[in-house]
Amino acid sequence: MSRATENSFLPLDIGSFGEESKAVIDFIADYYKNIEKYPVQSKVEPGYLSSSLPDSAPYSPDSLEDVLNDVNDSILPGLTHWQSPSFFAYYQASSSTAGFLGEMLCSAFNVVGFNWISSPAATELESIVLDWMAKMLKLPSSFLFSGTGGGVIHGTTCEAVVCTLAAARDKALKQLGGSWDNITKLVVYASDQTHFTFQKAAKLVGIPPSNFRFIQTSFATEFAMPPQLLRVAIENDIQSGLVPLYICATIGTTACGAVDPIAELGKVANEYNLWLHIDAAHAGSACICPEFRHFLDGVELASSLSMNPHKWFLTNMDCCCLWLKEPRFLIDSLSSNPEYLENNATKSNVVVDYKDWQVTLSRRFRALKLWLVIRRHGVENLMRHIRSDVELAKQFEALVAKDERFEIVVPRRIVLVFFRLKPKHGVDGRELNRKLLDAINSSGRAFMTQGVVAGIFAIRCVVGATLTQEHHLKDLWSLIQEKARLVLLQCTQ
Ligand SMILES: *Cc1c(COP(=O)(O)O)cnc(C)c1O
């Protein structure tokens, strides 16, 4: 007796697959149609969900209709709507129809391309798409498979930083004679604006926290890392008998959008033989436009570069491109070849086995999604998408700058406007702006977050949600003005 007739249970029923999928797609289309009706930031209290869902799993199957009703009634209220056109918080996760369809195909095939033979198309498409992206960013051929380098798609920047740090660590330990005792000598450098991902990654690969150097930034460089201070720090460490290992530079920092001077940092890195990684998680997308490409000037001096198409490149979560000039150091550090994965393709040494380029063995076919995004938009529309967001950010910045009650704290580089209400005498600027931000966010009409530089608390407005249009920024500005009046009134009373 077949499994199906025995208990009429088909986990993958080709007959009803189309119909059920269509019901979900209709649900999603309705969600997007109504997205502006929901409060952008969720208003639920911690633990809200357990009161509306049963406390154990159903023994018999639930209908799809029941599940979708629960998604509607119980899940949606607990979502912060990242795809809302009034979402200006963090850095966005920009989705698109193409990104969504790519994700569907990836999920449909559900292949696990850990090595070439396990799904040749998954590996080969990934290498091709990374070369496409590299060419769009005008990276030197030293980062391309068609040149002397190569790349890989990770889930997140955090993984890219962990893996490149491990590669740099193992390369240095080898140069130092091979003893792991030398790990206590390795020193890593970043600015005080660098994403916390870097500290987490350095800890994970065993760099002693006392060997993390945070180069101080200030208003003088608009919070970019000053190369001369980096040089001083490296010299000091060498004098103390330590071994400078790795610099993490950022294009588009998280708090205020600062851009580190890659060419100058690259010169220091090369002079002292350090691994320079460029974290362009968010702003890397802008570098496909000729007018922003200069942020990457000097990239030829770096060892590796990563950016997240899932942030501002219309590619649904998750997708992080990492390129390396010398992938062999990554492979040396991360490869392992157990008997059960042995195959002739690997032995021939002509294929890429991506399991040796990342932490995990299993991996998703993310290249399919990025390929769809690039093909369905074309470079032309991808550039248009970046430019229209920059234009909106510019207009918003002008509105803020014109109002005397406000100030732009750090000038906008790309799409992040970093501003605050100017505190009057005797008023705490942090408290004032915290109140303003809370008032805006709790209205449900828009969502922004905050950043702190040199002790100054300011509000971050990032433009980049796919559905955002000019009128959403006008509405945001009206909302800010409305709440500013109230907050200012409160503090003069
Ligand atoms: C978002 C971001 C990160 C973290 O990215 P993940 O992909 O979530 O690990 C790191 N650096 C910068 C500059 C970012 O904007």
The ligand as an SDF file (V2000), in Angstrom:
LIG
                    3D

 15 15  0  0  0  0  0  0  0  0999 V2000
   23.8650   46.1420    8.6030 C   0  0  0  0  0  0  0  0  0  0  0  0
   25.3120   46.3020    8.7800 C   0  0  0  0  0  0  0  0  0  0  0  0
   26.0950   45.2690    9.3060 C   0  0  0  0  0  0  0  0  0  0  0  0
   25.5080   43.9800    9.8040 C   0  0  0  0  0  0  0  0  0  0  0  0
   25.0470   43.2680    8.7520 O   0  0  0  0  0  0  0  0  0  0  0  0
   24.4970   41.7720    8.8920 P   0  0  0  0  0  0  0  0  0  0  0  0
   24.3590   41.3660    7.4770 O   0  0  0  0  0  0  0  0  0  0  0  0
   23.1920   41.8820    9.5990 O   0  0  0  0  0  0  0  0  0  0  0  0
   25.4760   40.9670    9.6510 O   0  0  0  0  0  0  0  0  0  0  0  0
   27.4460   45.4730    9.3880 C   0  0  0  0  0  0  0  0  0  0  0  0
   28.0070   46.6100    8.9790 N   0  0  0  0  0  0  0  0  0  0  0  0
   27.2930   47.6340    8.4830 C   0  0  0  0  0  0  0  0  0  0  0  0
   27.9820   48.8870    8.0480 C   0  0  0  0  0  0  0  0  0  0  0  0
   25.9150   47.5130    8.3590 C   0  0  0  0  0  0  0  0  0  0  0  0
   25.2000   48.5250    7.8450 O   0  0  0  0  0  0  0  0  0  0  0  0
  1  2  1  0
  2  3  1  0
  2 14  2  0
  3  4  1  0
  3 10  2  0
  4  5  1  0
  5  6  1  0
  6  7  2  0
  6  8  1  0
  6  9  1  0
 10 11  1  0
 11 12  2  0
 12 13  1  0
 12 14  1  0
 14 15  1  0
M  END
$$$$
